[in-house]
């Protein structure tokens, strides 16, 4: 049995829909382990949406330190040889939902939310949690045709600066990395691109090279894995990096 076991620290986010004339979103008990996020819905919308609203619990592990072993075991057991394996280099492949026109300097991306059952349908073209990265050449005009096939949930798409973590709720003032690189009402729970075939198209210029993230900005979606990478290449590369 481990002799030294430090407690597990965690935070639980609970999304609670409510109806009020006061259009305010706020958190309660923000310093404790349980953070209740109240999400205001316009009057009449709550009953209409209850049949497919989801209450998402997000468990974020922050500290887990386990000390184990004994001096007797240390004296009798030699440490295994340390083997350092090289990190495999991601390769760029052709994806049939990414069309690049080198002559016209354009990229067209057919982005589908909820295409598969992965992550409870909170995915882009079947990918979640940065499993894949869309690569476009710097300076190209990028058009994203966004199709929400999730049968239940509103989704959005926005190209944001890369980050190590994602918030439970995005502010309405959150800006895209490029002008126009965000679907309408992207942070809304009930006014983003609707489920069951809602569509929207956006166009922007990938004017600055670097690593970004393509994120669903609806409450609790990004933090639960609905994001993939987005990279602007200054060497003219394009495709899907996996």
C-alpha positions in Angstrom: 0.0 0.0 0.0 1.3 3.5 -0.7 2.6 5.2 2.5 2.1 8.7 1.3 -1.0 9.6 -0.6 -1.9 13.3 -1.2 -5.6 14.2 -1.6 -7.1 14.5 -5.1 -8.0 18.0 -6.0 -10.7 18.6 -8.5 -13.3 21.1 -9.7 -16.8 20.1 -10.8 -18.7 22.5 -13.2 -22.5 22.1 -13.2 -24.5 23.8 -15.9 -28.0 24.8 -14.8 -30.5 26.3 -17.3 -32.9 28.9 -15.8 -35.4 31.6 -16.9 -35.2 35.2 -15.9 -35.8 38.6 -17.3 -32.3 39.6 -16.1 -30.0 38.6 -18.9 -27.0 37.8 -16.7 -24.8 34.7 -16.6 -22.9 34.3 -13.4 -21.2 31.7 -11.2 -21.8 30.9 -7.6 -19.3 29.5 -5.1 -16.5 30.4 -7.4 -13.8 29.6 -4.8 -15.0 26.2 -3.9 -14.7 22.8 -5.6 -18.3 23.0 -6.9 -18.9 25.8 -9.4 -22.5 26.2 -10.4 -22.9 28.0 -13.7 -26.4 29.5 -14.2 -27.2 29.9 -17.9 -30.1 32.3 -18.6 -32.5 31.3 -21.4 -35.1 33.7 -22.9 -38.5 33.1 -21.5 -40.4 30.4 -23.3 -37.2 28.8 -24.7 -36.6 26.6 -21.6 -39.6 24.4 -22.0 -39.1 24.2 -25.7 -35.5 23.0 -25.3 -35.8 20.8 -22.2 -36.3 17.7 -24.3 -32.7 17.9 -25.6 -30.8 20.0 -23.0 -27.8 18.3 -21.5 -26.4 18.9 -18.1 -22.7 18.5 -18.4 -20.5 17.6 -15.5 -16.9 18.3 -16.1 -14.4 16.8 -13.7 -11.0 18.5 -14.0 -8.2 16.7 -12.2 -5.5 19.1 -11.0 -3.3 17.3 -8.5 -2.6 13.6 -8.0 0.7 12.8 -6.3 1.3 9.2 -5.2 4.4 8.2 -3.3 4.8 4.5 -3.0 7.4 1.8 -2.3 9.6 0.9 0.6 13.3 1.0 1.5 13.3 -2.8 1.4 11.9 -2.9 -2.1 14.4 -0.2 -3.2 17.3 -2.2 -1.9 16.2 -5.5 -3.5 15.0 -4.2 -6.8 17.2 -2.6 -9.4 15.7 0.3 -11.5 14.7 -0.7 -15.0 16.8 0.7 -17.9 15.5 4.0 -19.1 14.4 3.9 -22.7 13.6 7.2 -24.4 11.4 6.8 -27.4 11.2 9.4 -30.1 7.9 11.3 -30.5 6.4 10.3 -33.9 6.2 13.2 -36.3 2.7 14.0 -37.4 2.1 13.6 -41.1 -0.1 15.8 -43.4 -2.6 13.8 -45.4 -5.2 14.7 -48.0 -8.7 14.9 -46.6 -11.7 14.9 -49.0 -13.4 17.6 -46.9 -10.5 20.1 -47.4 -10.2 21.5 -50.9 -7.2 23.7 -51.8 -6.9 25.8 -54.9 -3.3 26.9 -55.3 -4.0 29.1 -58.3 -6.9 31.0 -56.6 -5.2 30.9 -53.2 -8.4 29.5 -51.5 -9.2 26.7 -49.1 -12.7 25.3 -48.7 -13.4 23.2 -45.5 -16.6 21.2 -45.1 -16.8 21.1 -41.4 -19.4 18.8 -39.8 -20.4 18.8 -36.2 -21.6 15.5 -34.8 -20.6 13.5 -37.8 -19.9 10.4 -35.6 -20.8 9.2 -32.1 -17.4 10.2 -30.8 -17.5 12.3 -27.6 -21.3 12.0 -27.5 -21.4 13.6 -31.0 -19.5 16.7 -29.8 -16.9 16.4 -32.5 -15.8 17.9 -35.8 -15.7 15.4 -38.7 -15.3 12.7 -36.0 -12.2 14.3 -34.4 -12.0 15.6 -30.8 -9.4 16.9 -28.3 -6.9 18.0 -31.0 -6.7 14.6 -32.6 -6.3 16.3 -36.0 -5.1 19.7 -37.2 -6.3 21.5 -40.3 -3.4 23.0 -42.2 -3.8 25.9 -44.6 -1.2 28.1 -46.4 -0.6 31.6 -45.0 -2.4 34.3 -47.0 -5.1 32.0 -48.4 -8.8 32.9 -48.2 -10.4 30.2 -46.1 -14.1 29.3 -46.4 -15.7 27.0 -43.8 -19.0 25.5 -44.7 -20.3 24.4 -41.2 -23.0 21.7 -41.0 -24.4 20.7 -37.6 -25.7 17.1 -37.9 -26.0 16.6 -34.1 -29.6 15.6 -33.5 -29.8 17.3 -30.2 -27.3 20.1 -29.5 -26.5 23.6 -30.9 -22.8 23.9 -31.9 -20.5 26.6 -33.3 -17.1 27.0 -34.8 -14.4 29.6 -34.2 -10.7 29.8 -35.0 -9.0 31.0 -31.8 -5.5 31.5 -30.5 -4.0 28.2 -29.3 -4.2 27.6 -25.6 -3.3 24.9 -23.1 -6.8 24.8 -21.6 -10.4 25.9 -22.4 -12.9 27.8 -20.3 -16.3 26.3 -19.3 -18.0 29.4 -20.7 -16.7 31.9 -23.3 -17.4 35.6 -23.0 -19.6 37.0 -25.8 -16.7 39.4 -26.4 -14.3 36.7 -27.3 -12.6 37.6 -30.6 -11.6 35.1 -33.3 -8.0 34.9 -34.3 -8.9 36.3 -37.8 -11.6 38.7 -38.8 -14.7 36.6 -39.7 -13.4 33.3 -38.4 -16.4 32.5 -36.2 -19.9 31.4 -36.7 -22.8 33.6 -35.5 -23.9 33.5 -31.8 -20.9 31.2 -31.2 -21.1 31.4 -27.4 -24.8 30.8 -27.1 -26.4 27.6 -25.8 -29.6 28.1 -27.8 -28.7 30.5 -30.6 -25.6 29.0 -32.2 -26.0 26.8 -35.3 -29.0 24.6 -34.7 -29.0 20.8 -34.6 -30.4 18.4 -37.2 -28.9 20.1 -40.2 -28.3 23.7 -39.4 -25.7 25.3 -41.6 -23.6 28.4 -41.9 -20.6 29.5 -44.0 -17.8 31.9 -42.9 -14.8 33.3 -44.9 -11.6 34.8 -43.6 -8.0 35.3 -44.6 -5.4 33.2 -42.8 -3.0 36.2 -42.7 -0.7 35.2 -39.9 1.2 31.9 -39.6 1.1 29.9 -36.4 -0.8 27.3 -34.4 -4.5 28.0 -33.6 -7.5 26.0 -32.4 -10.9 25.4 -34.1 -13.3 25.4 -31.2 -17.0 25.0 -30.4 -17.6 27.9 -28.1 -21.0 26.8 -26.8 -21.0 26.4 -23.0 -18.9 23.5 -21.8 -18.2 22.1 -25.3 -14.5 23.0 -25.7 -13.6 22.0 -22.2 -15.2 18.6 -22.8 -13.2 18.0 -26.0 -15.0 19.7 -28.9 -11.9 21.2 -30.6 -9.3 20.4 -33.2 -6.1 22.1 -34.3 -5.9 24.8 -36.9 -2.5 25.7 -38.4 -1.5 28.4 -40.8 1.7 27.4 -42.6 4.3 29.8 -43.9 5.7 27.1 -46.2 2.6 26.5 -48.3 1.6 23.2 -46.7 -2.1 22.2 -46.6 -4.2 19.2 -45.6 -4.9 17.4 -42.4 -2.2 16.7 -39.9 -2.7 13.6 -37.8 
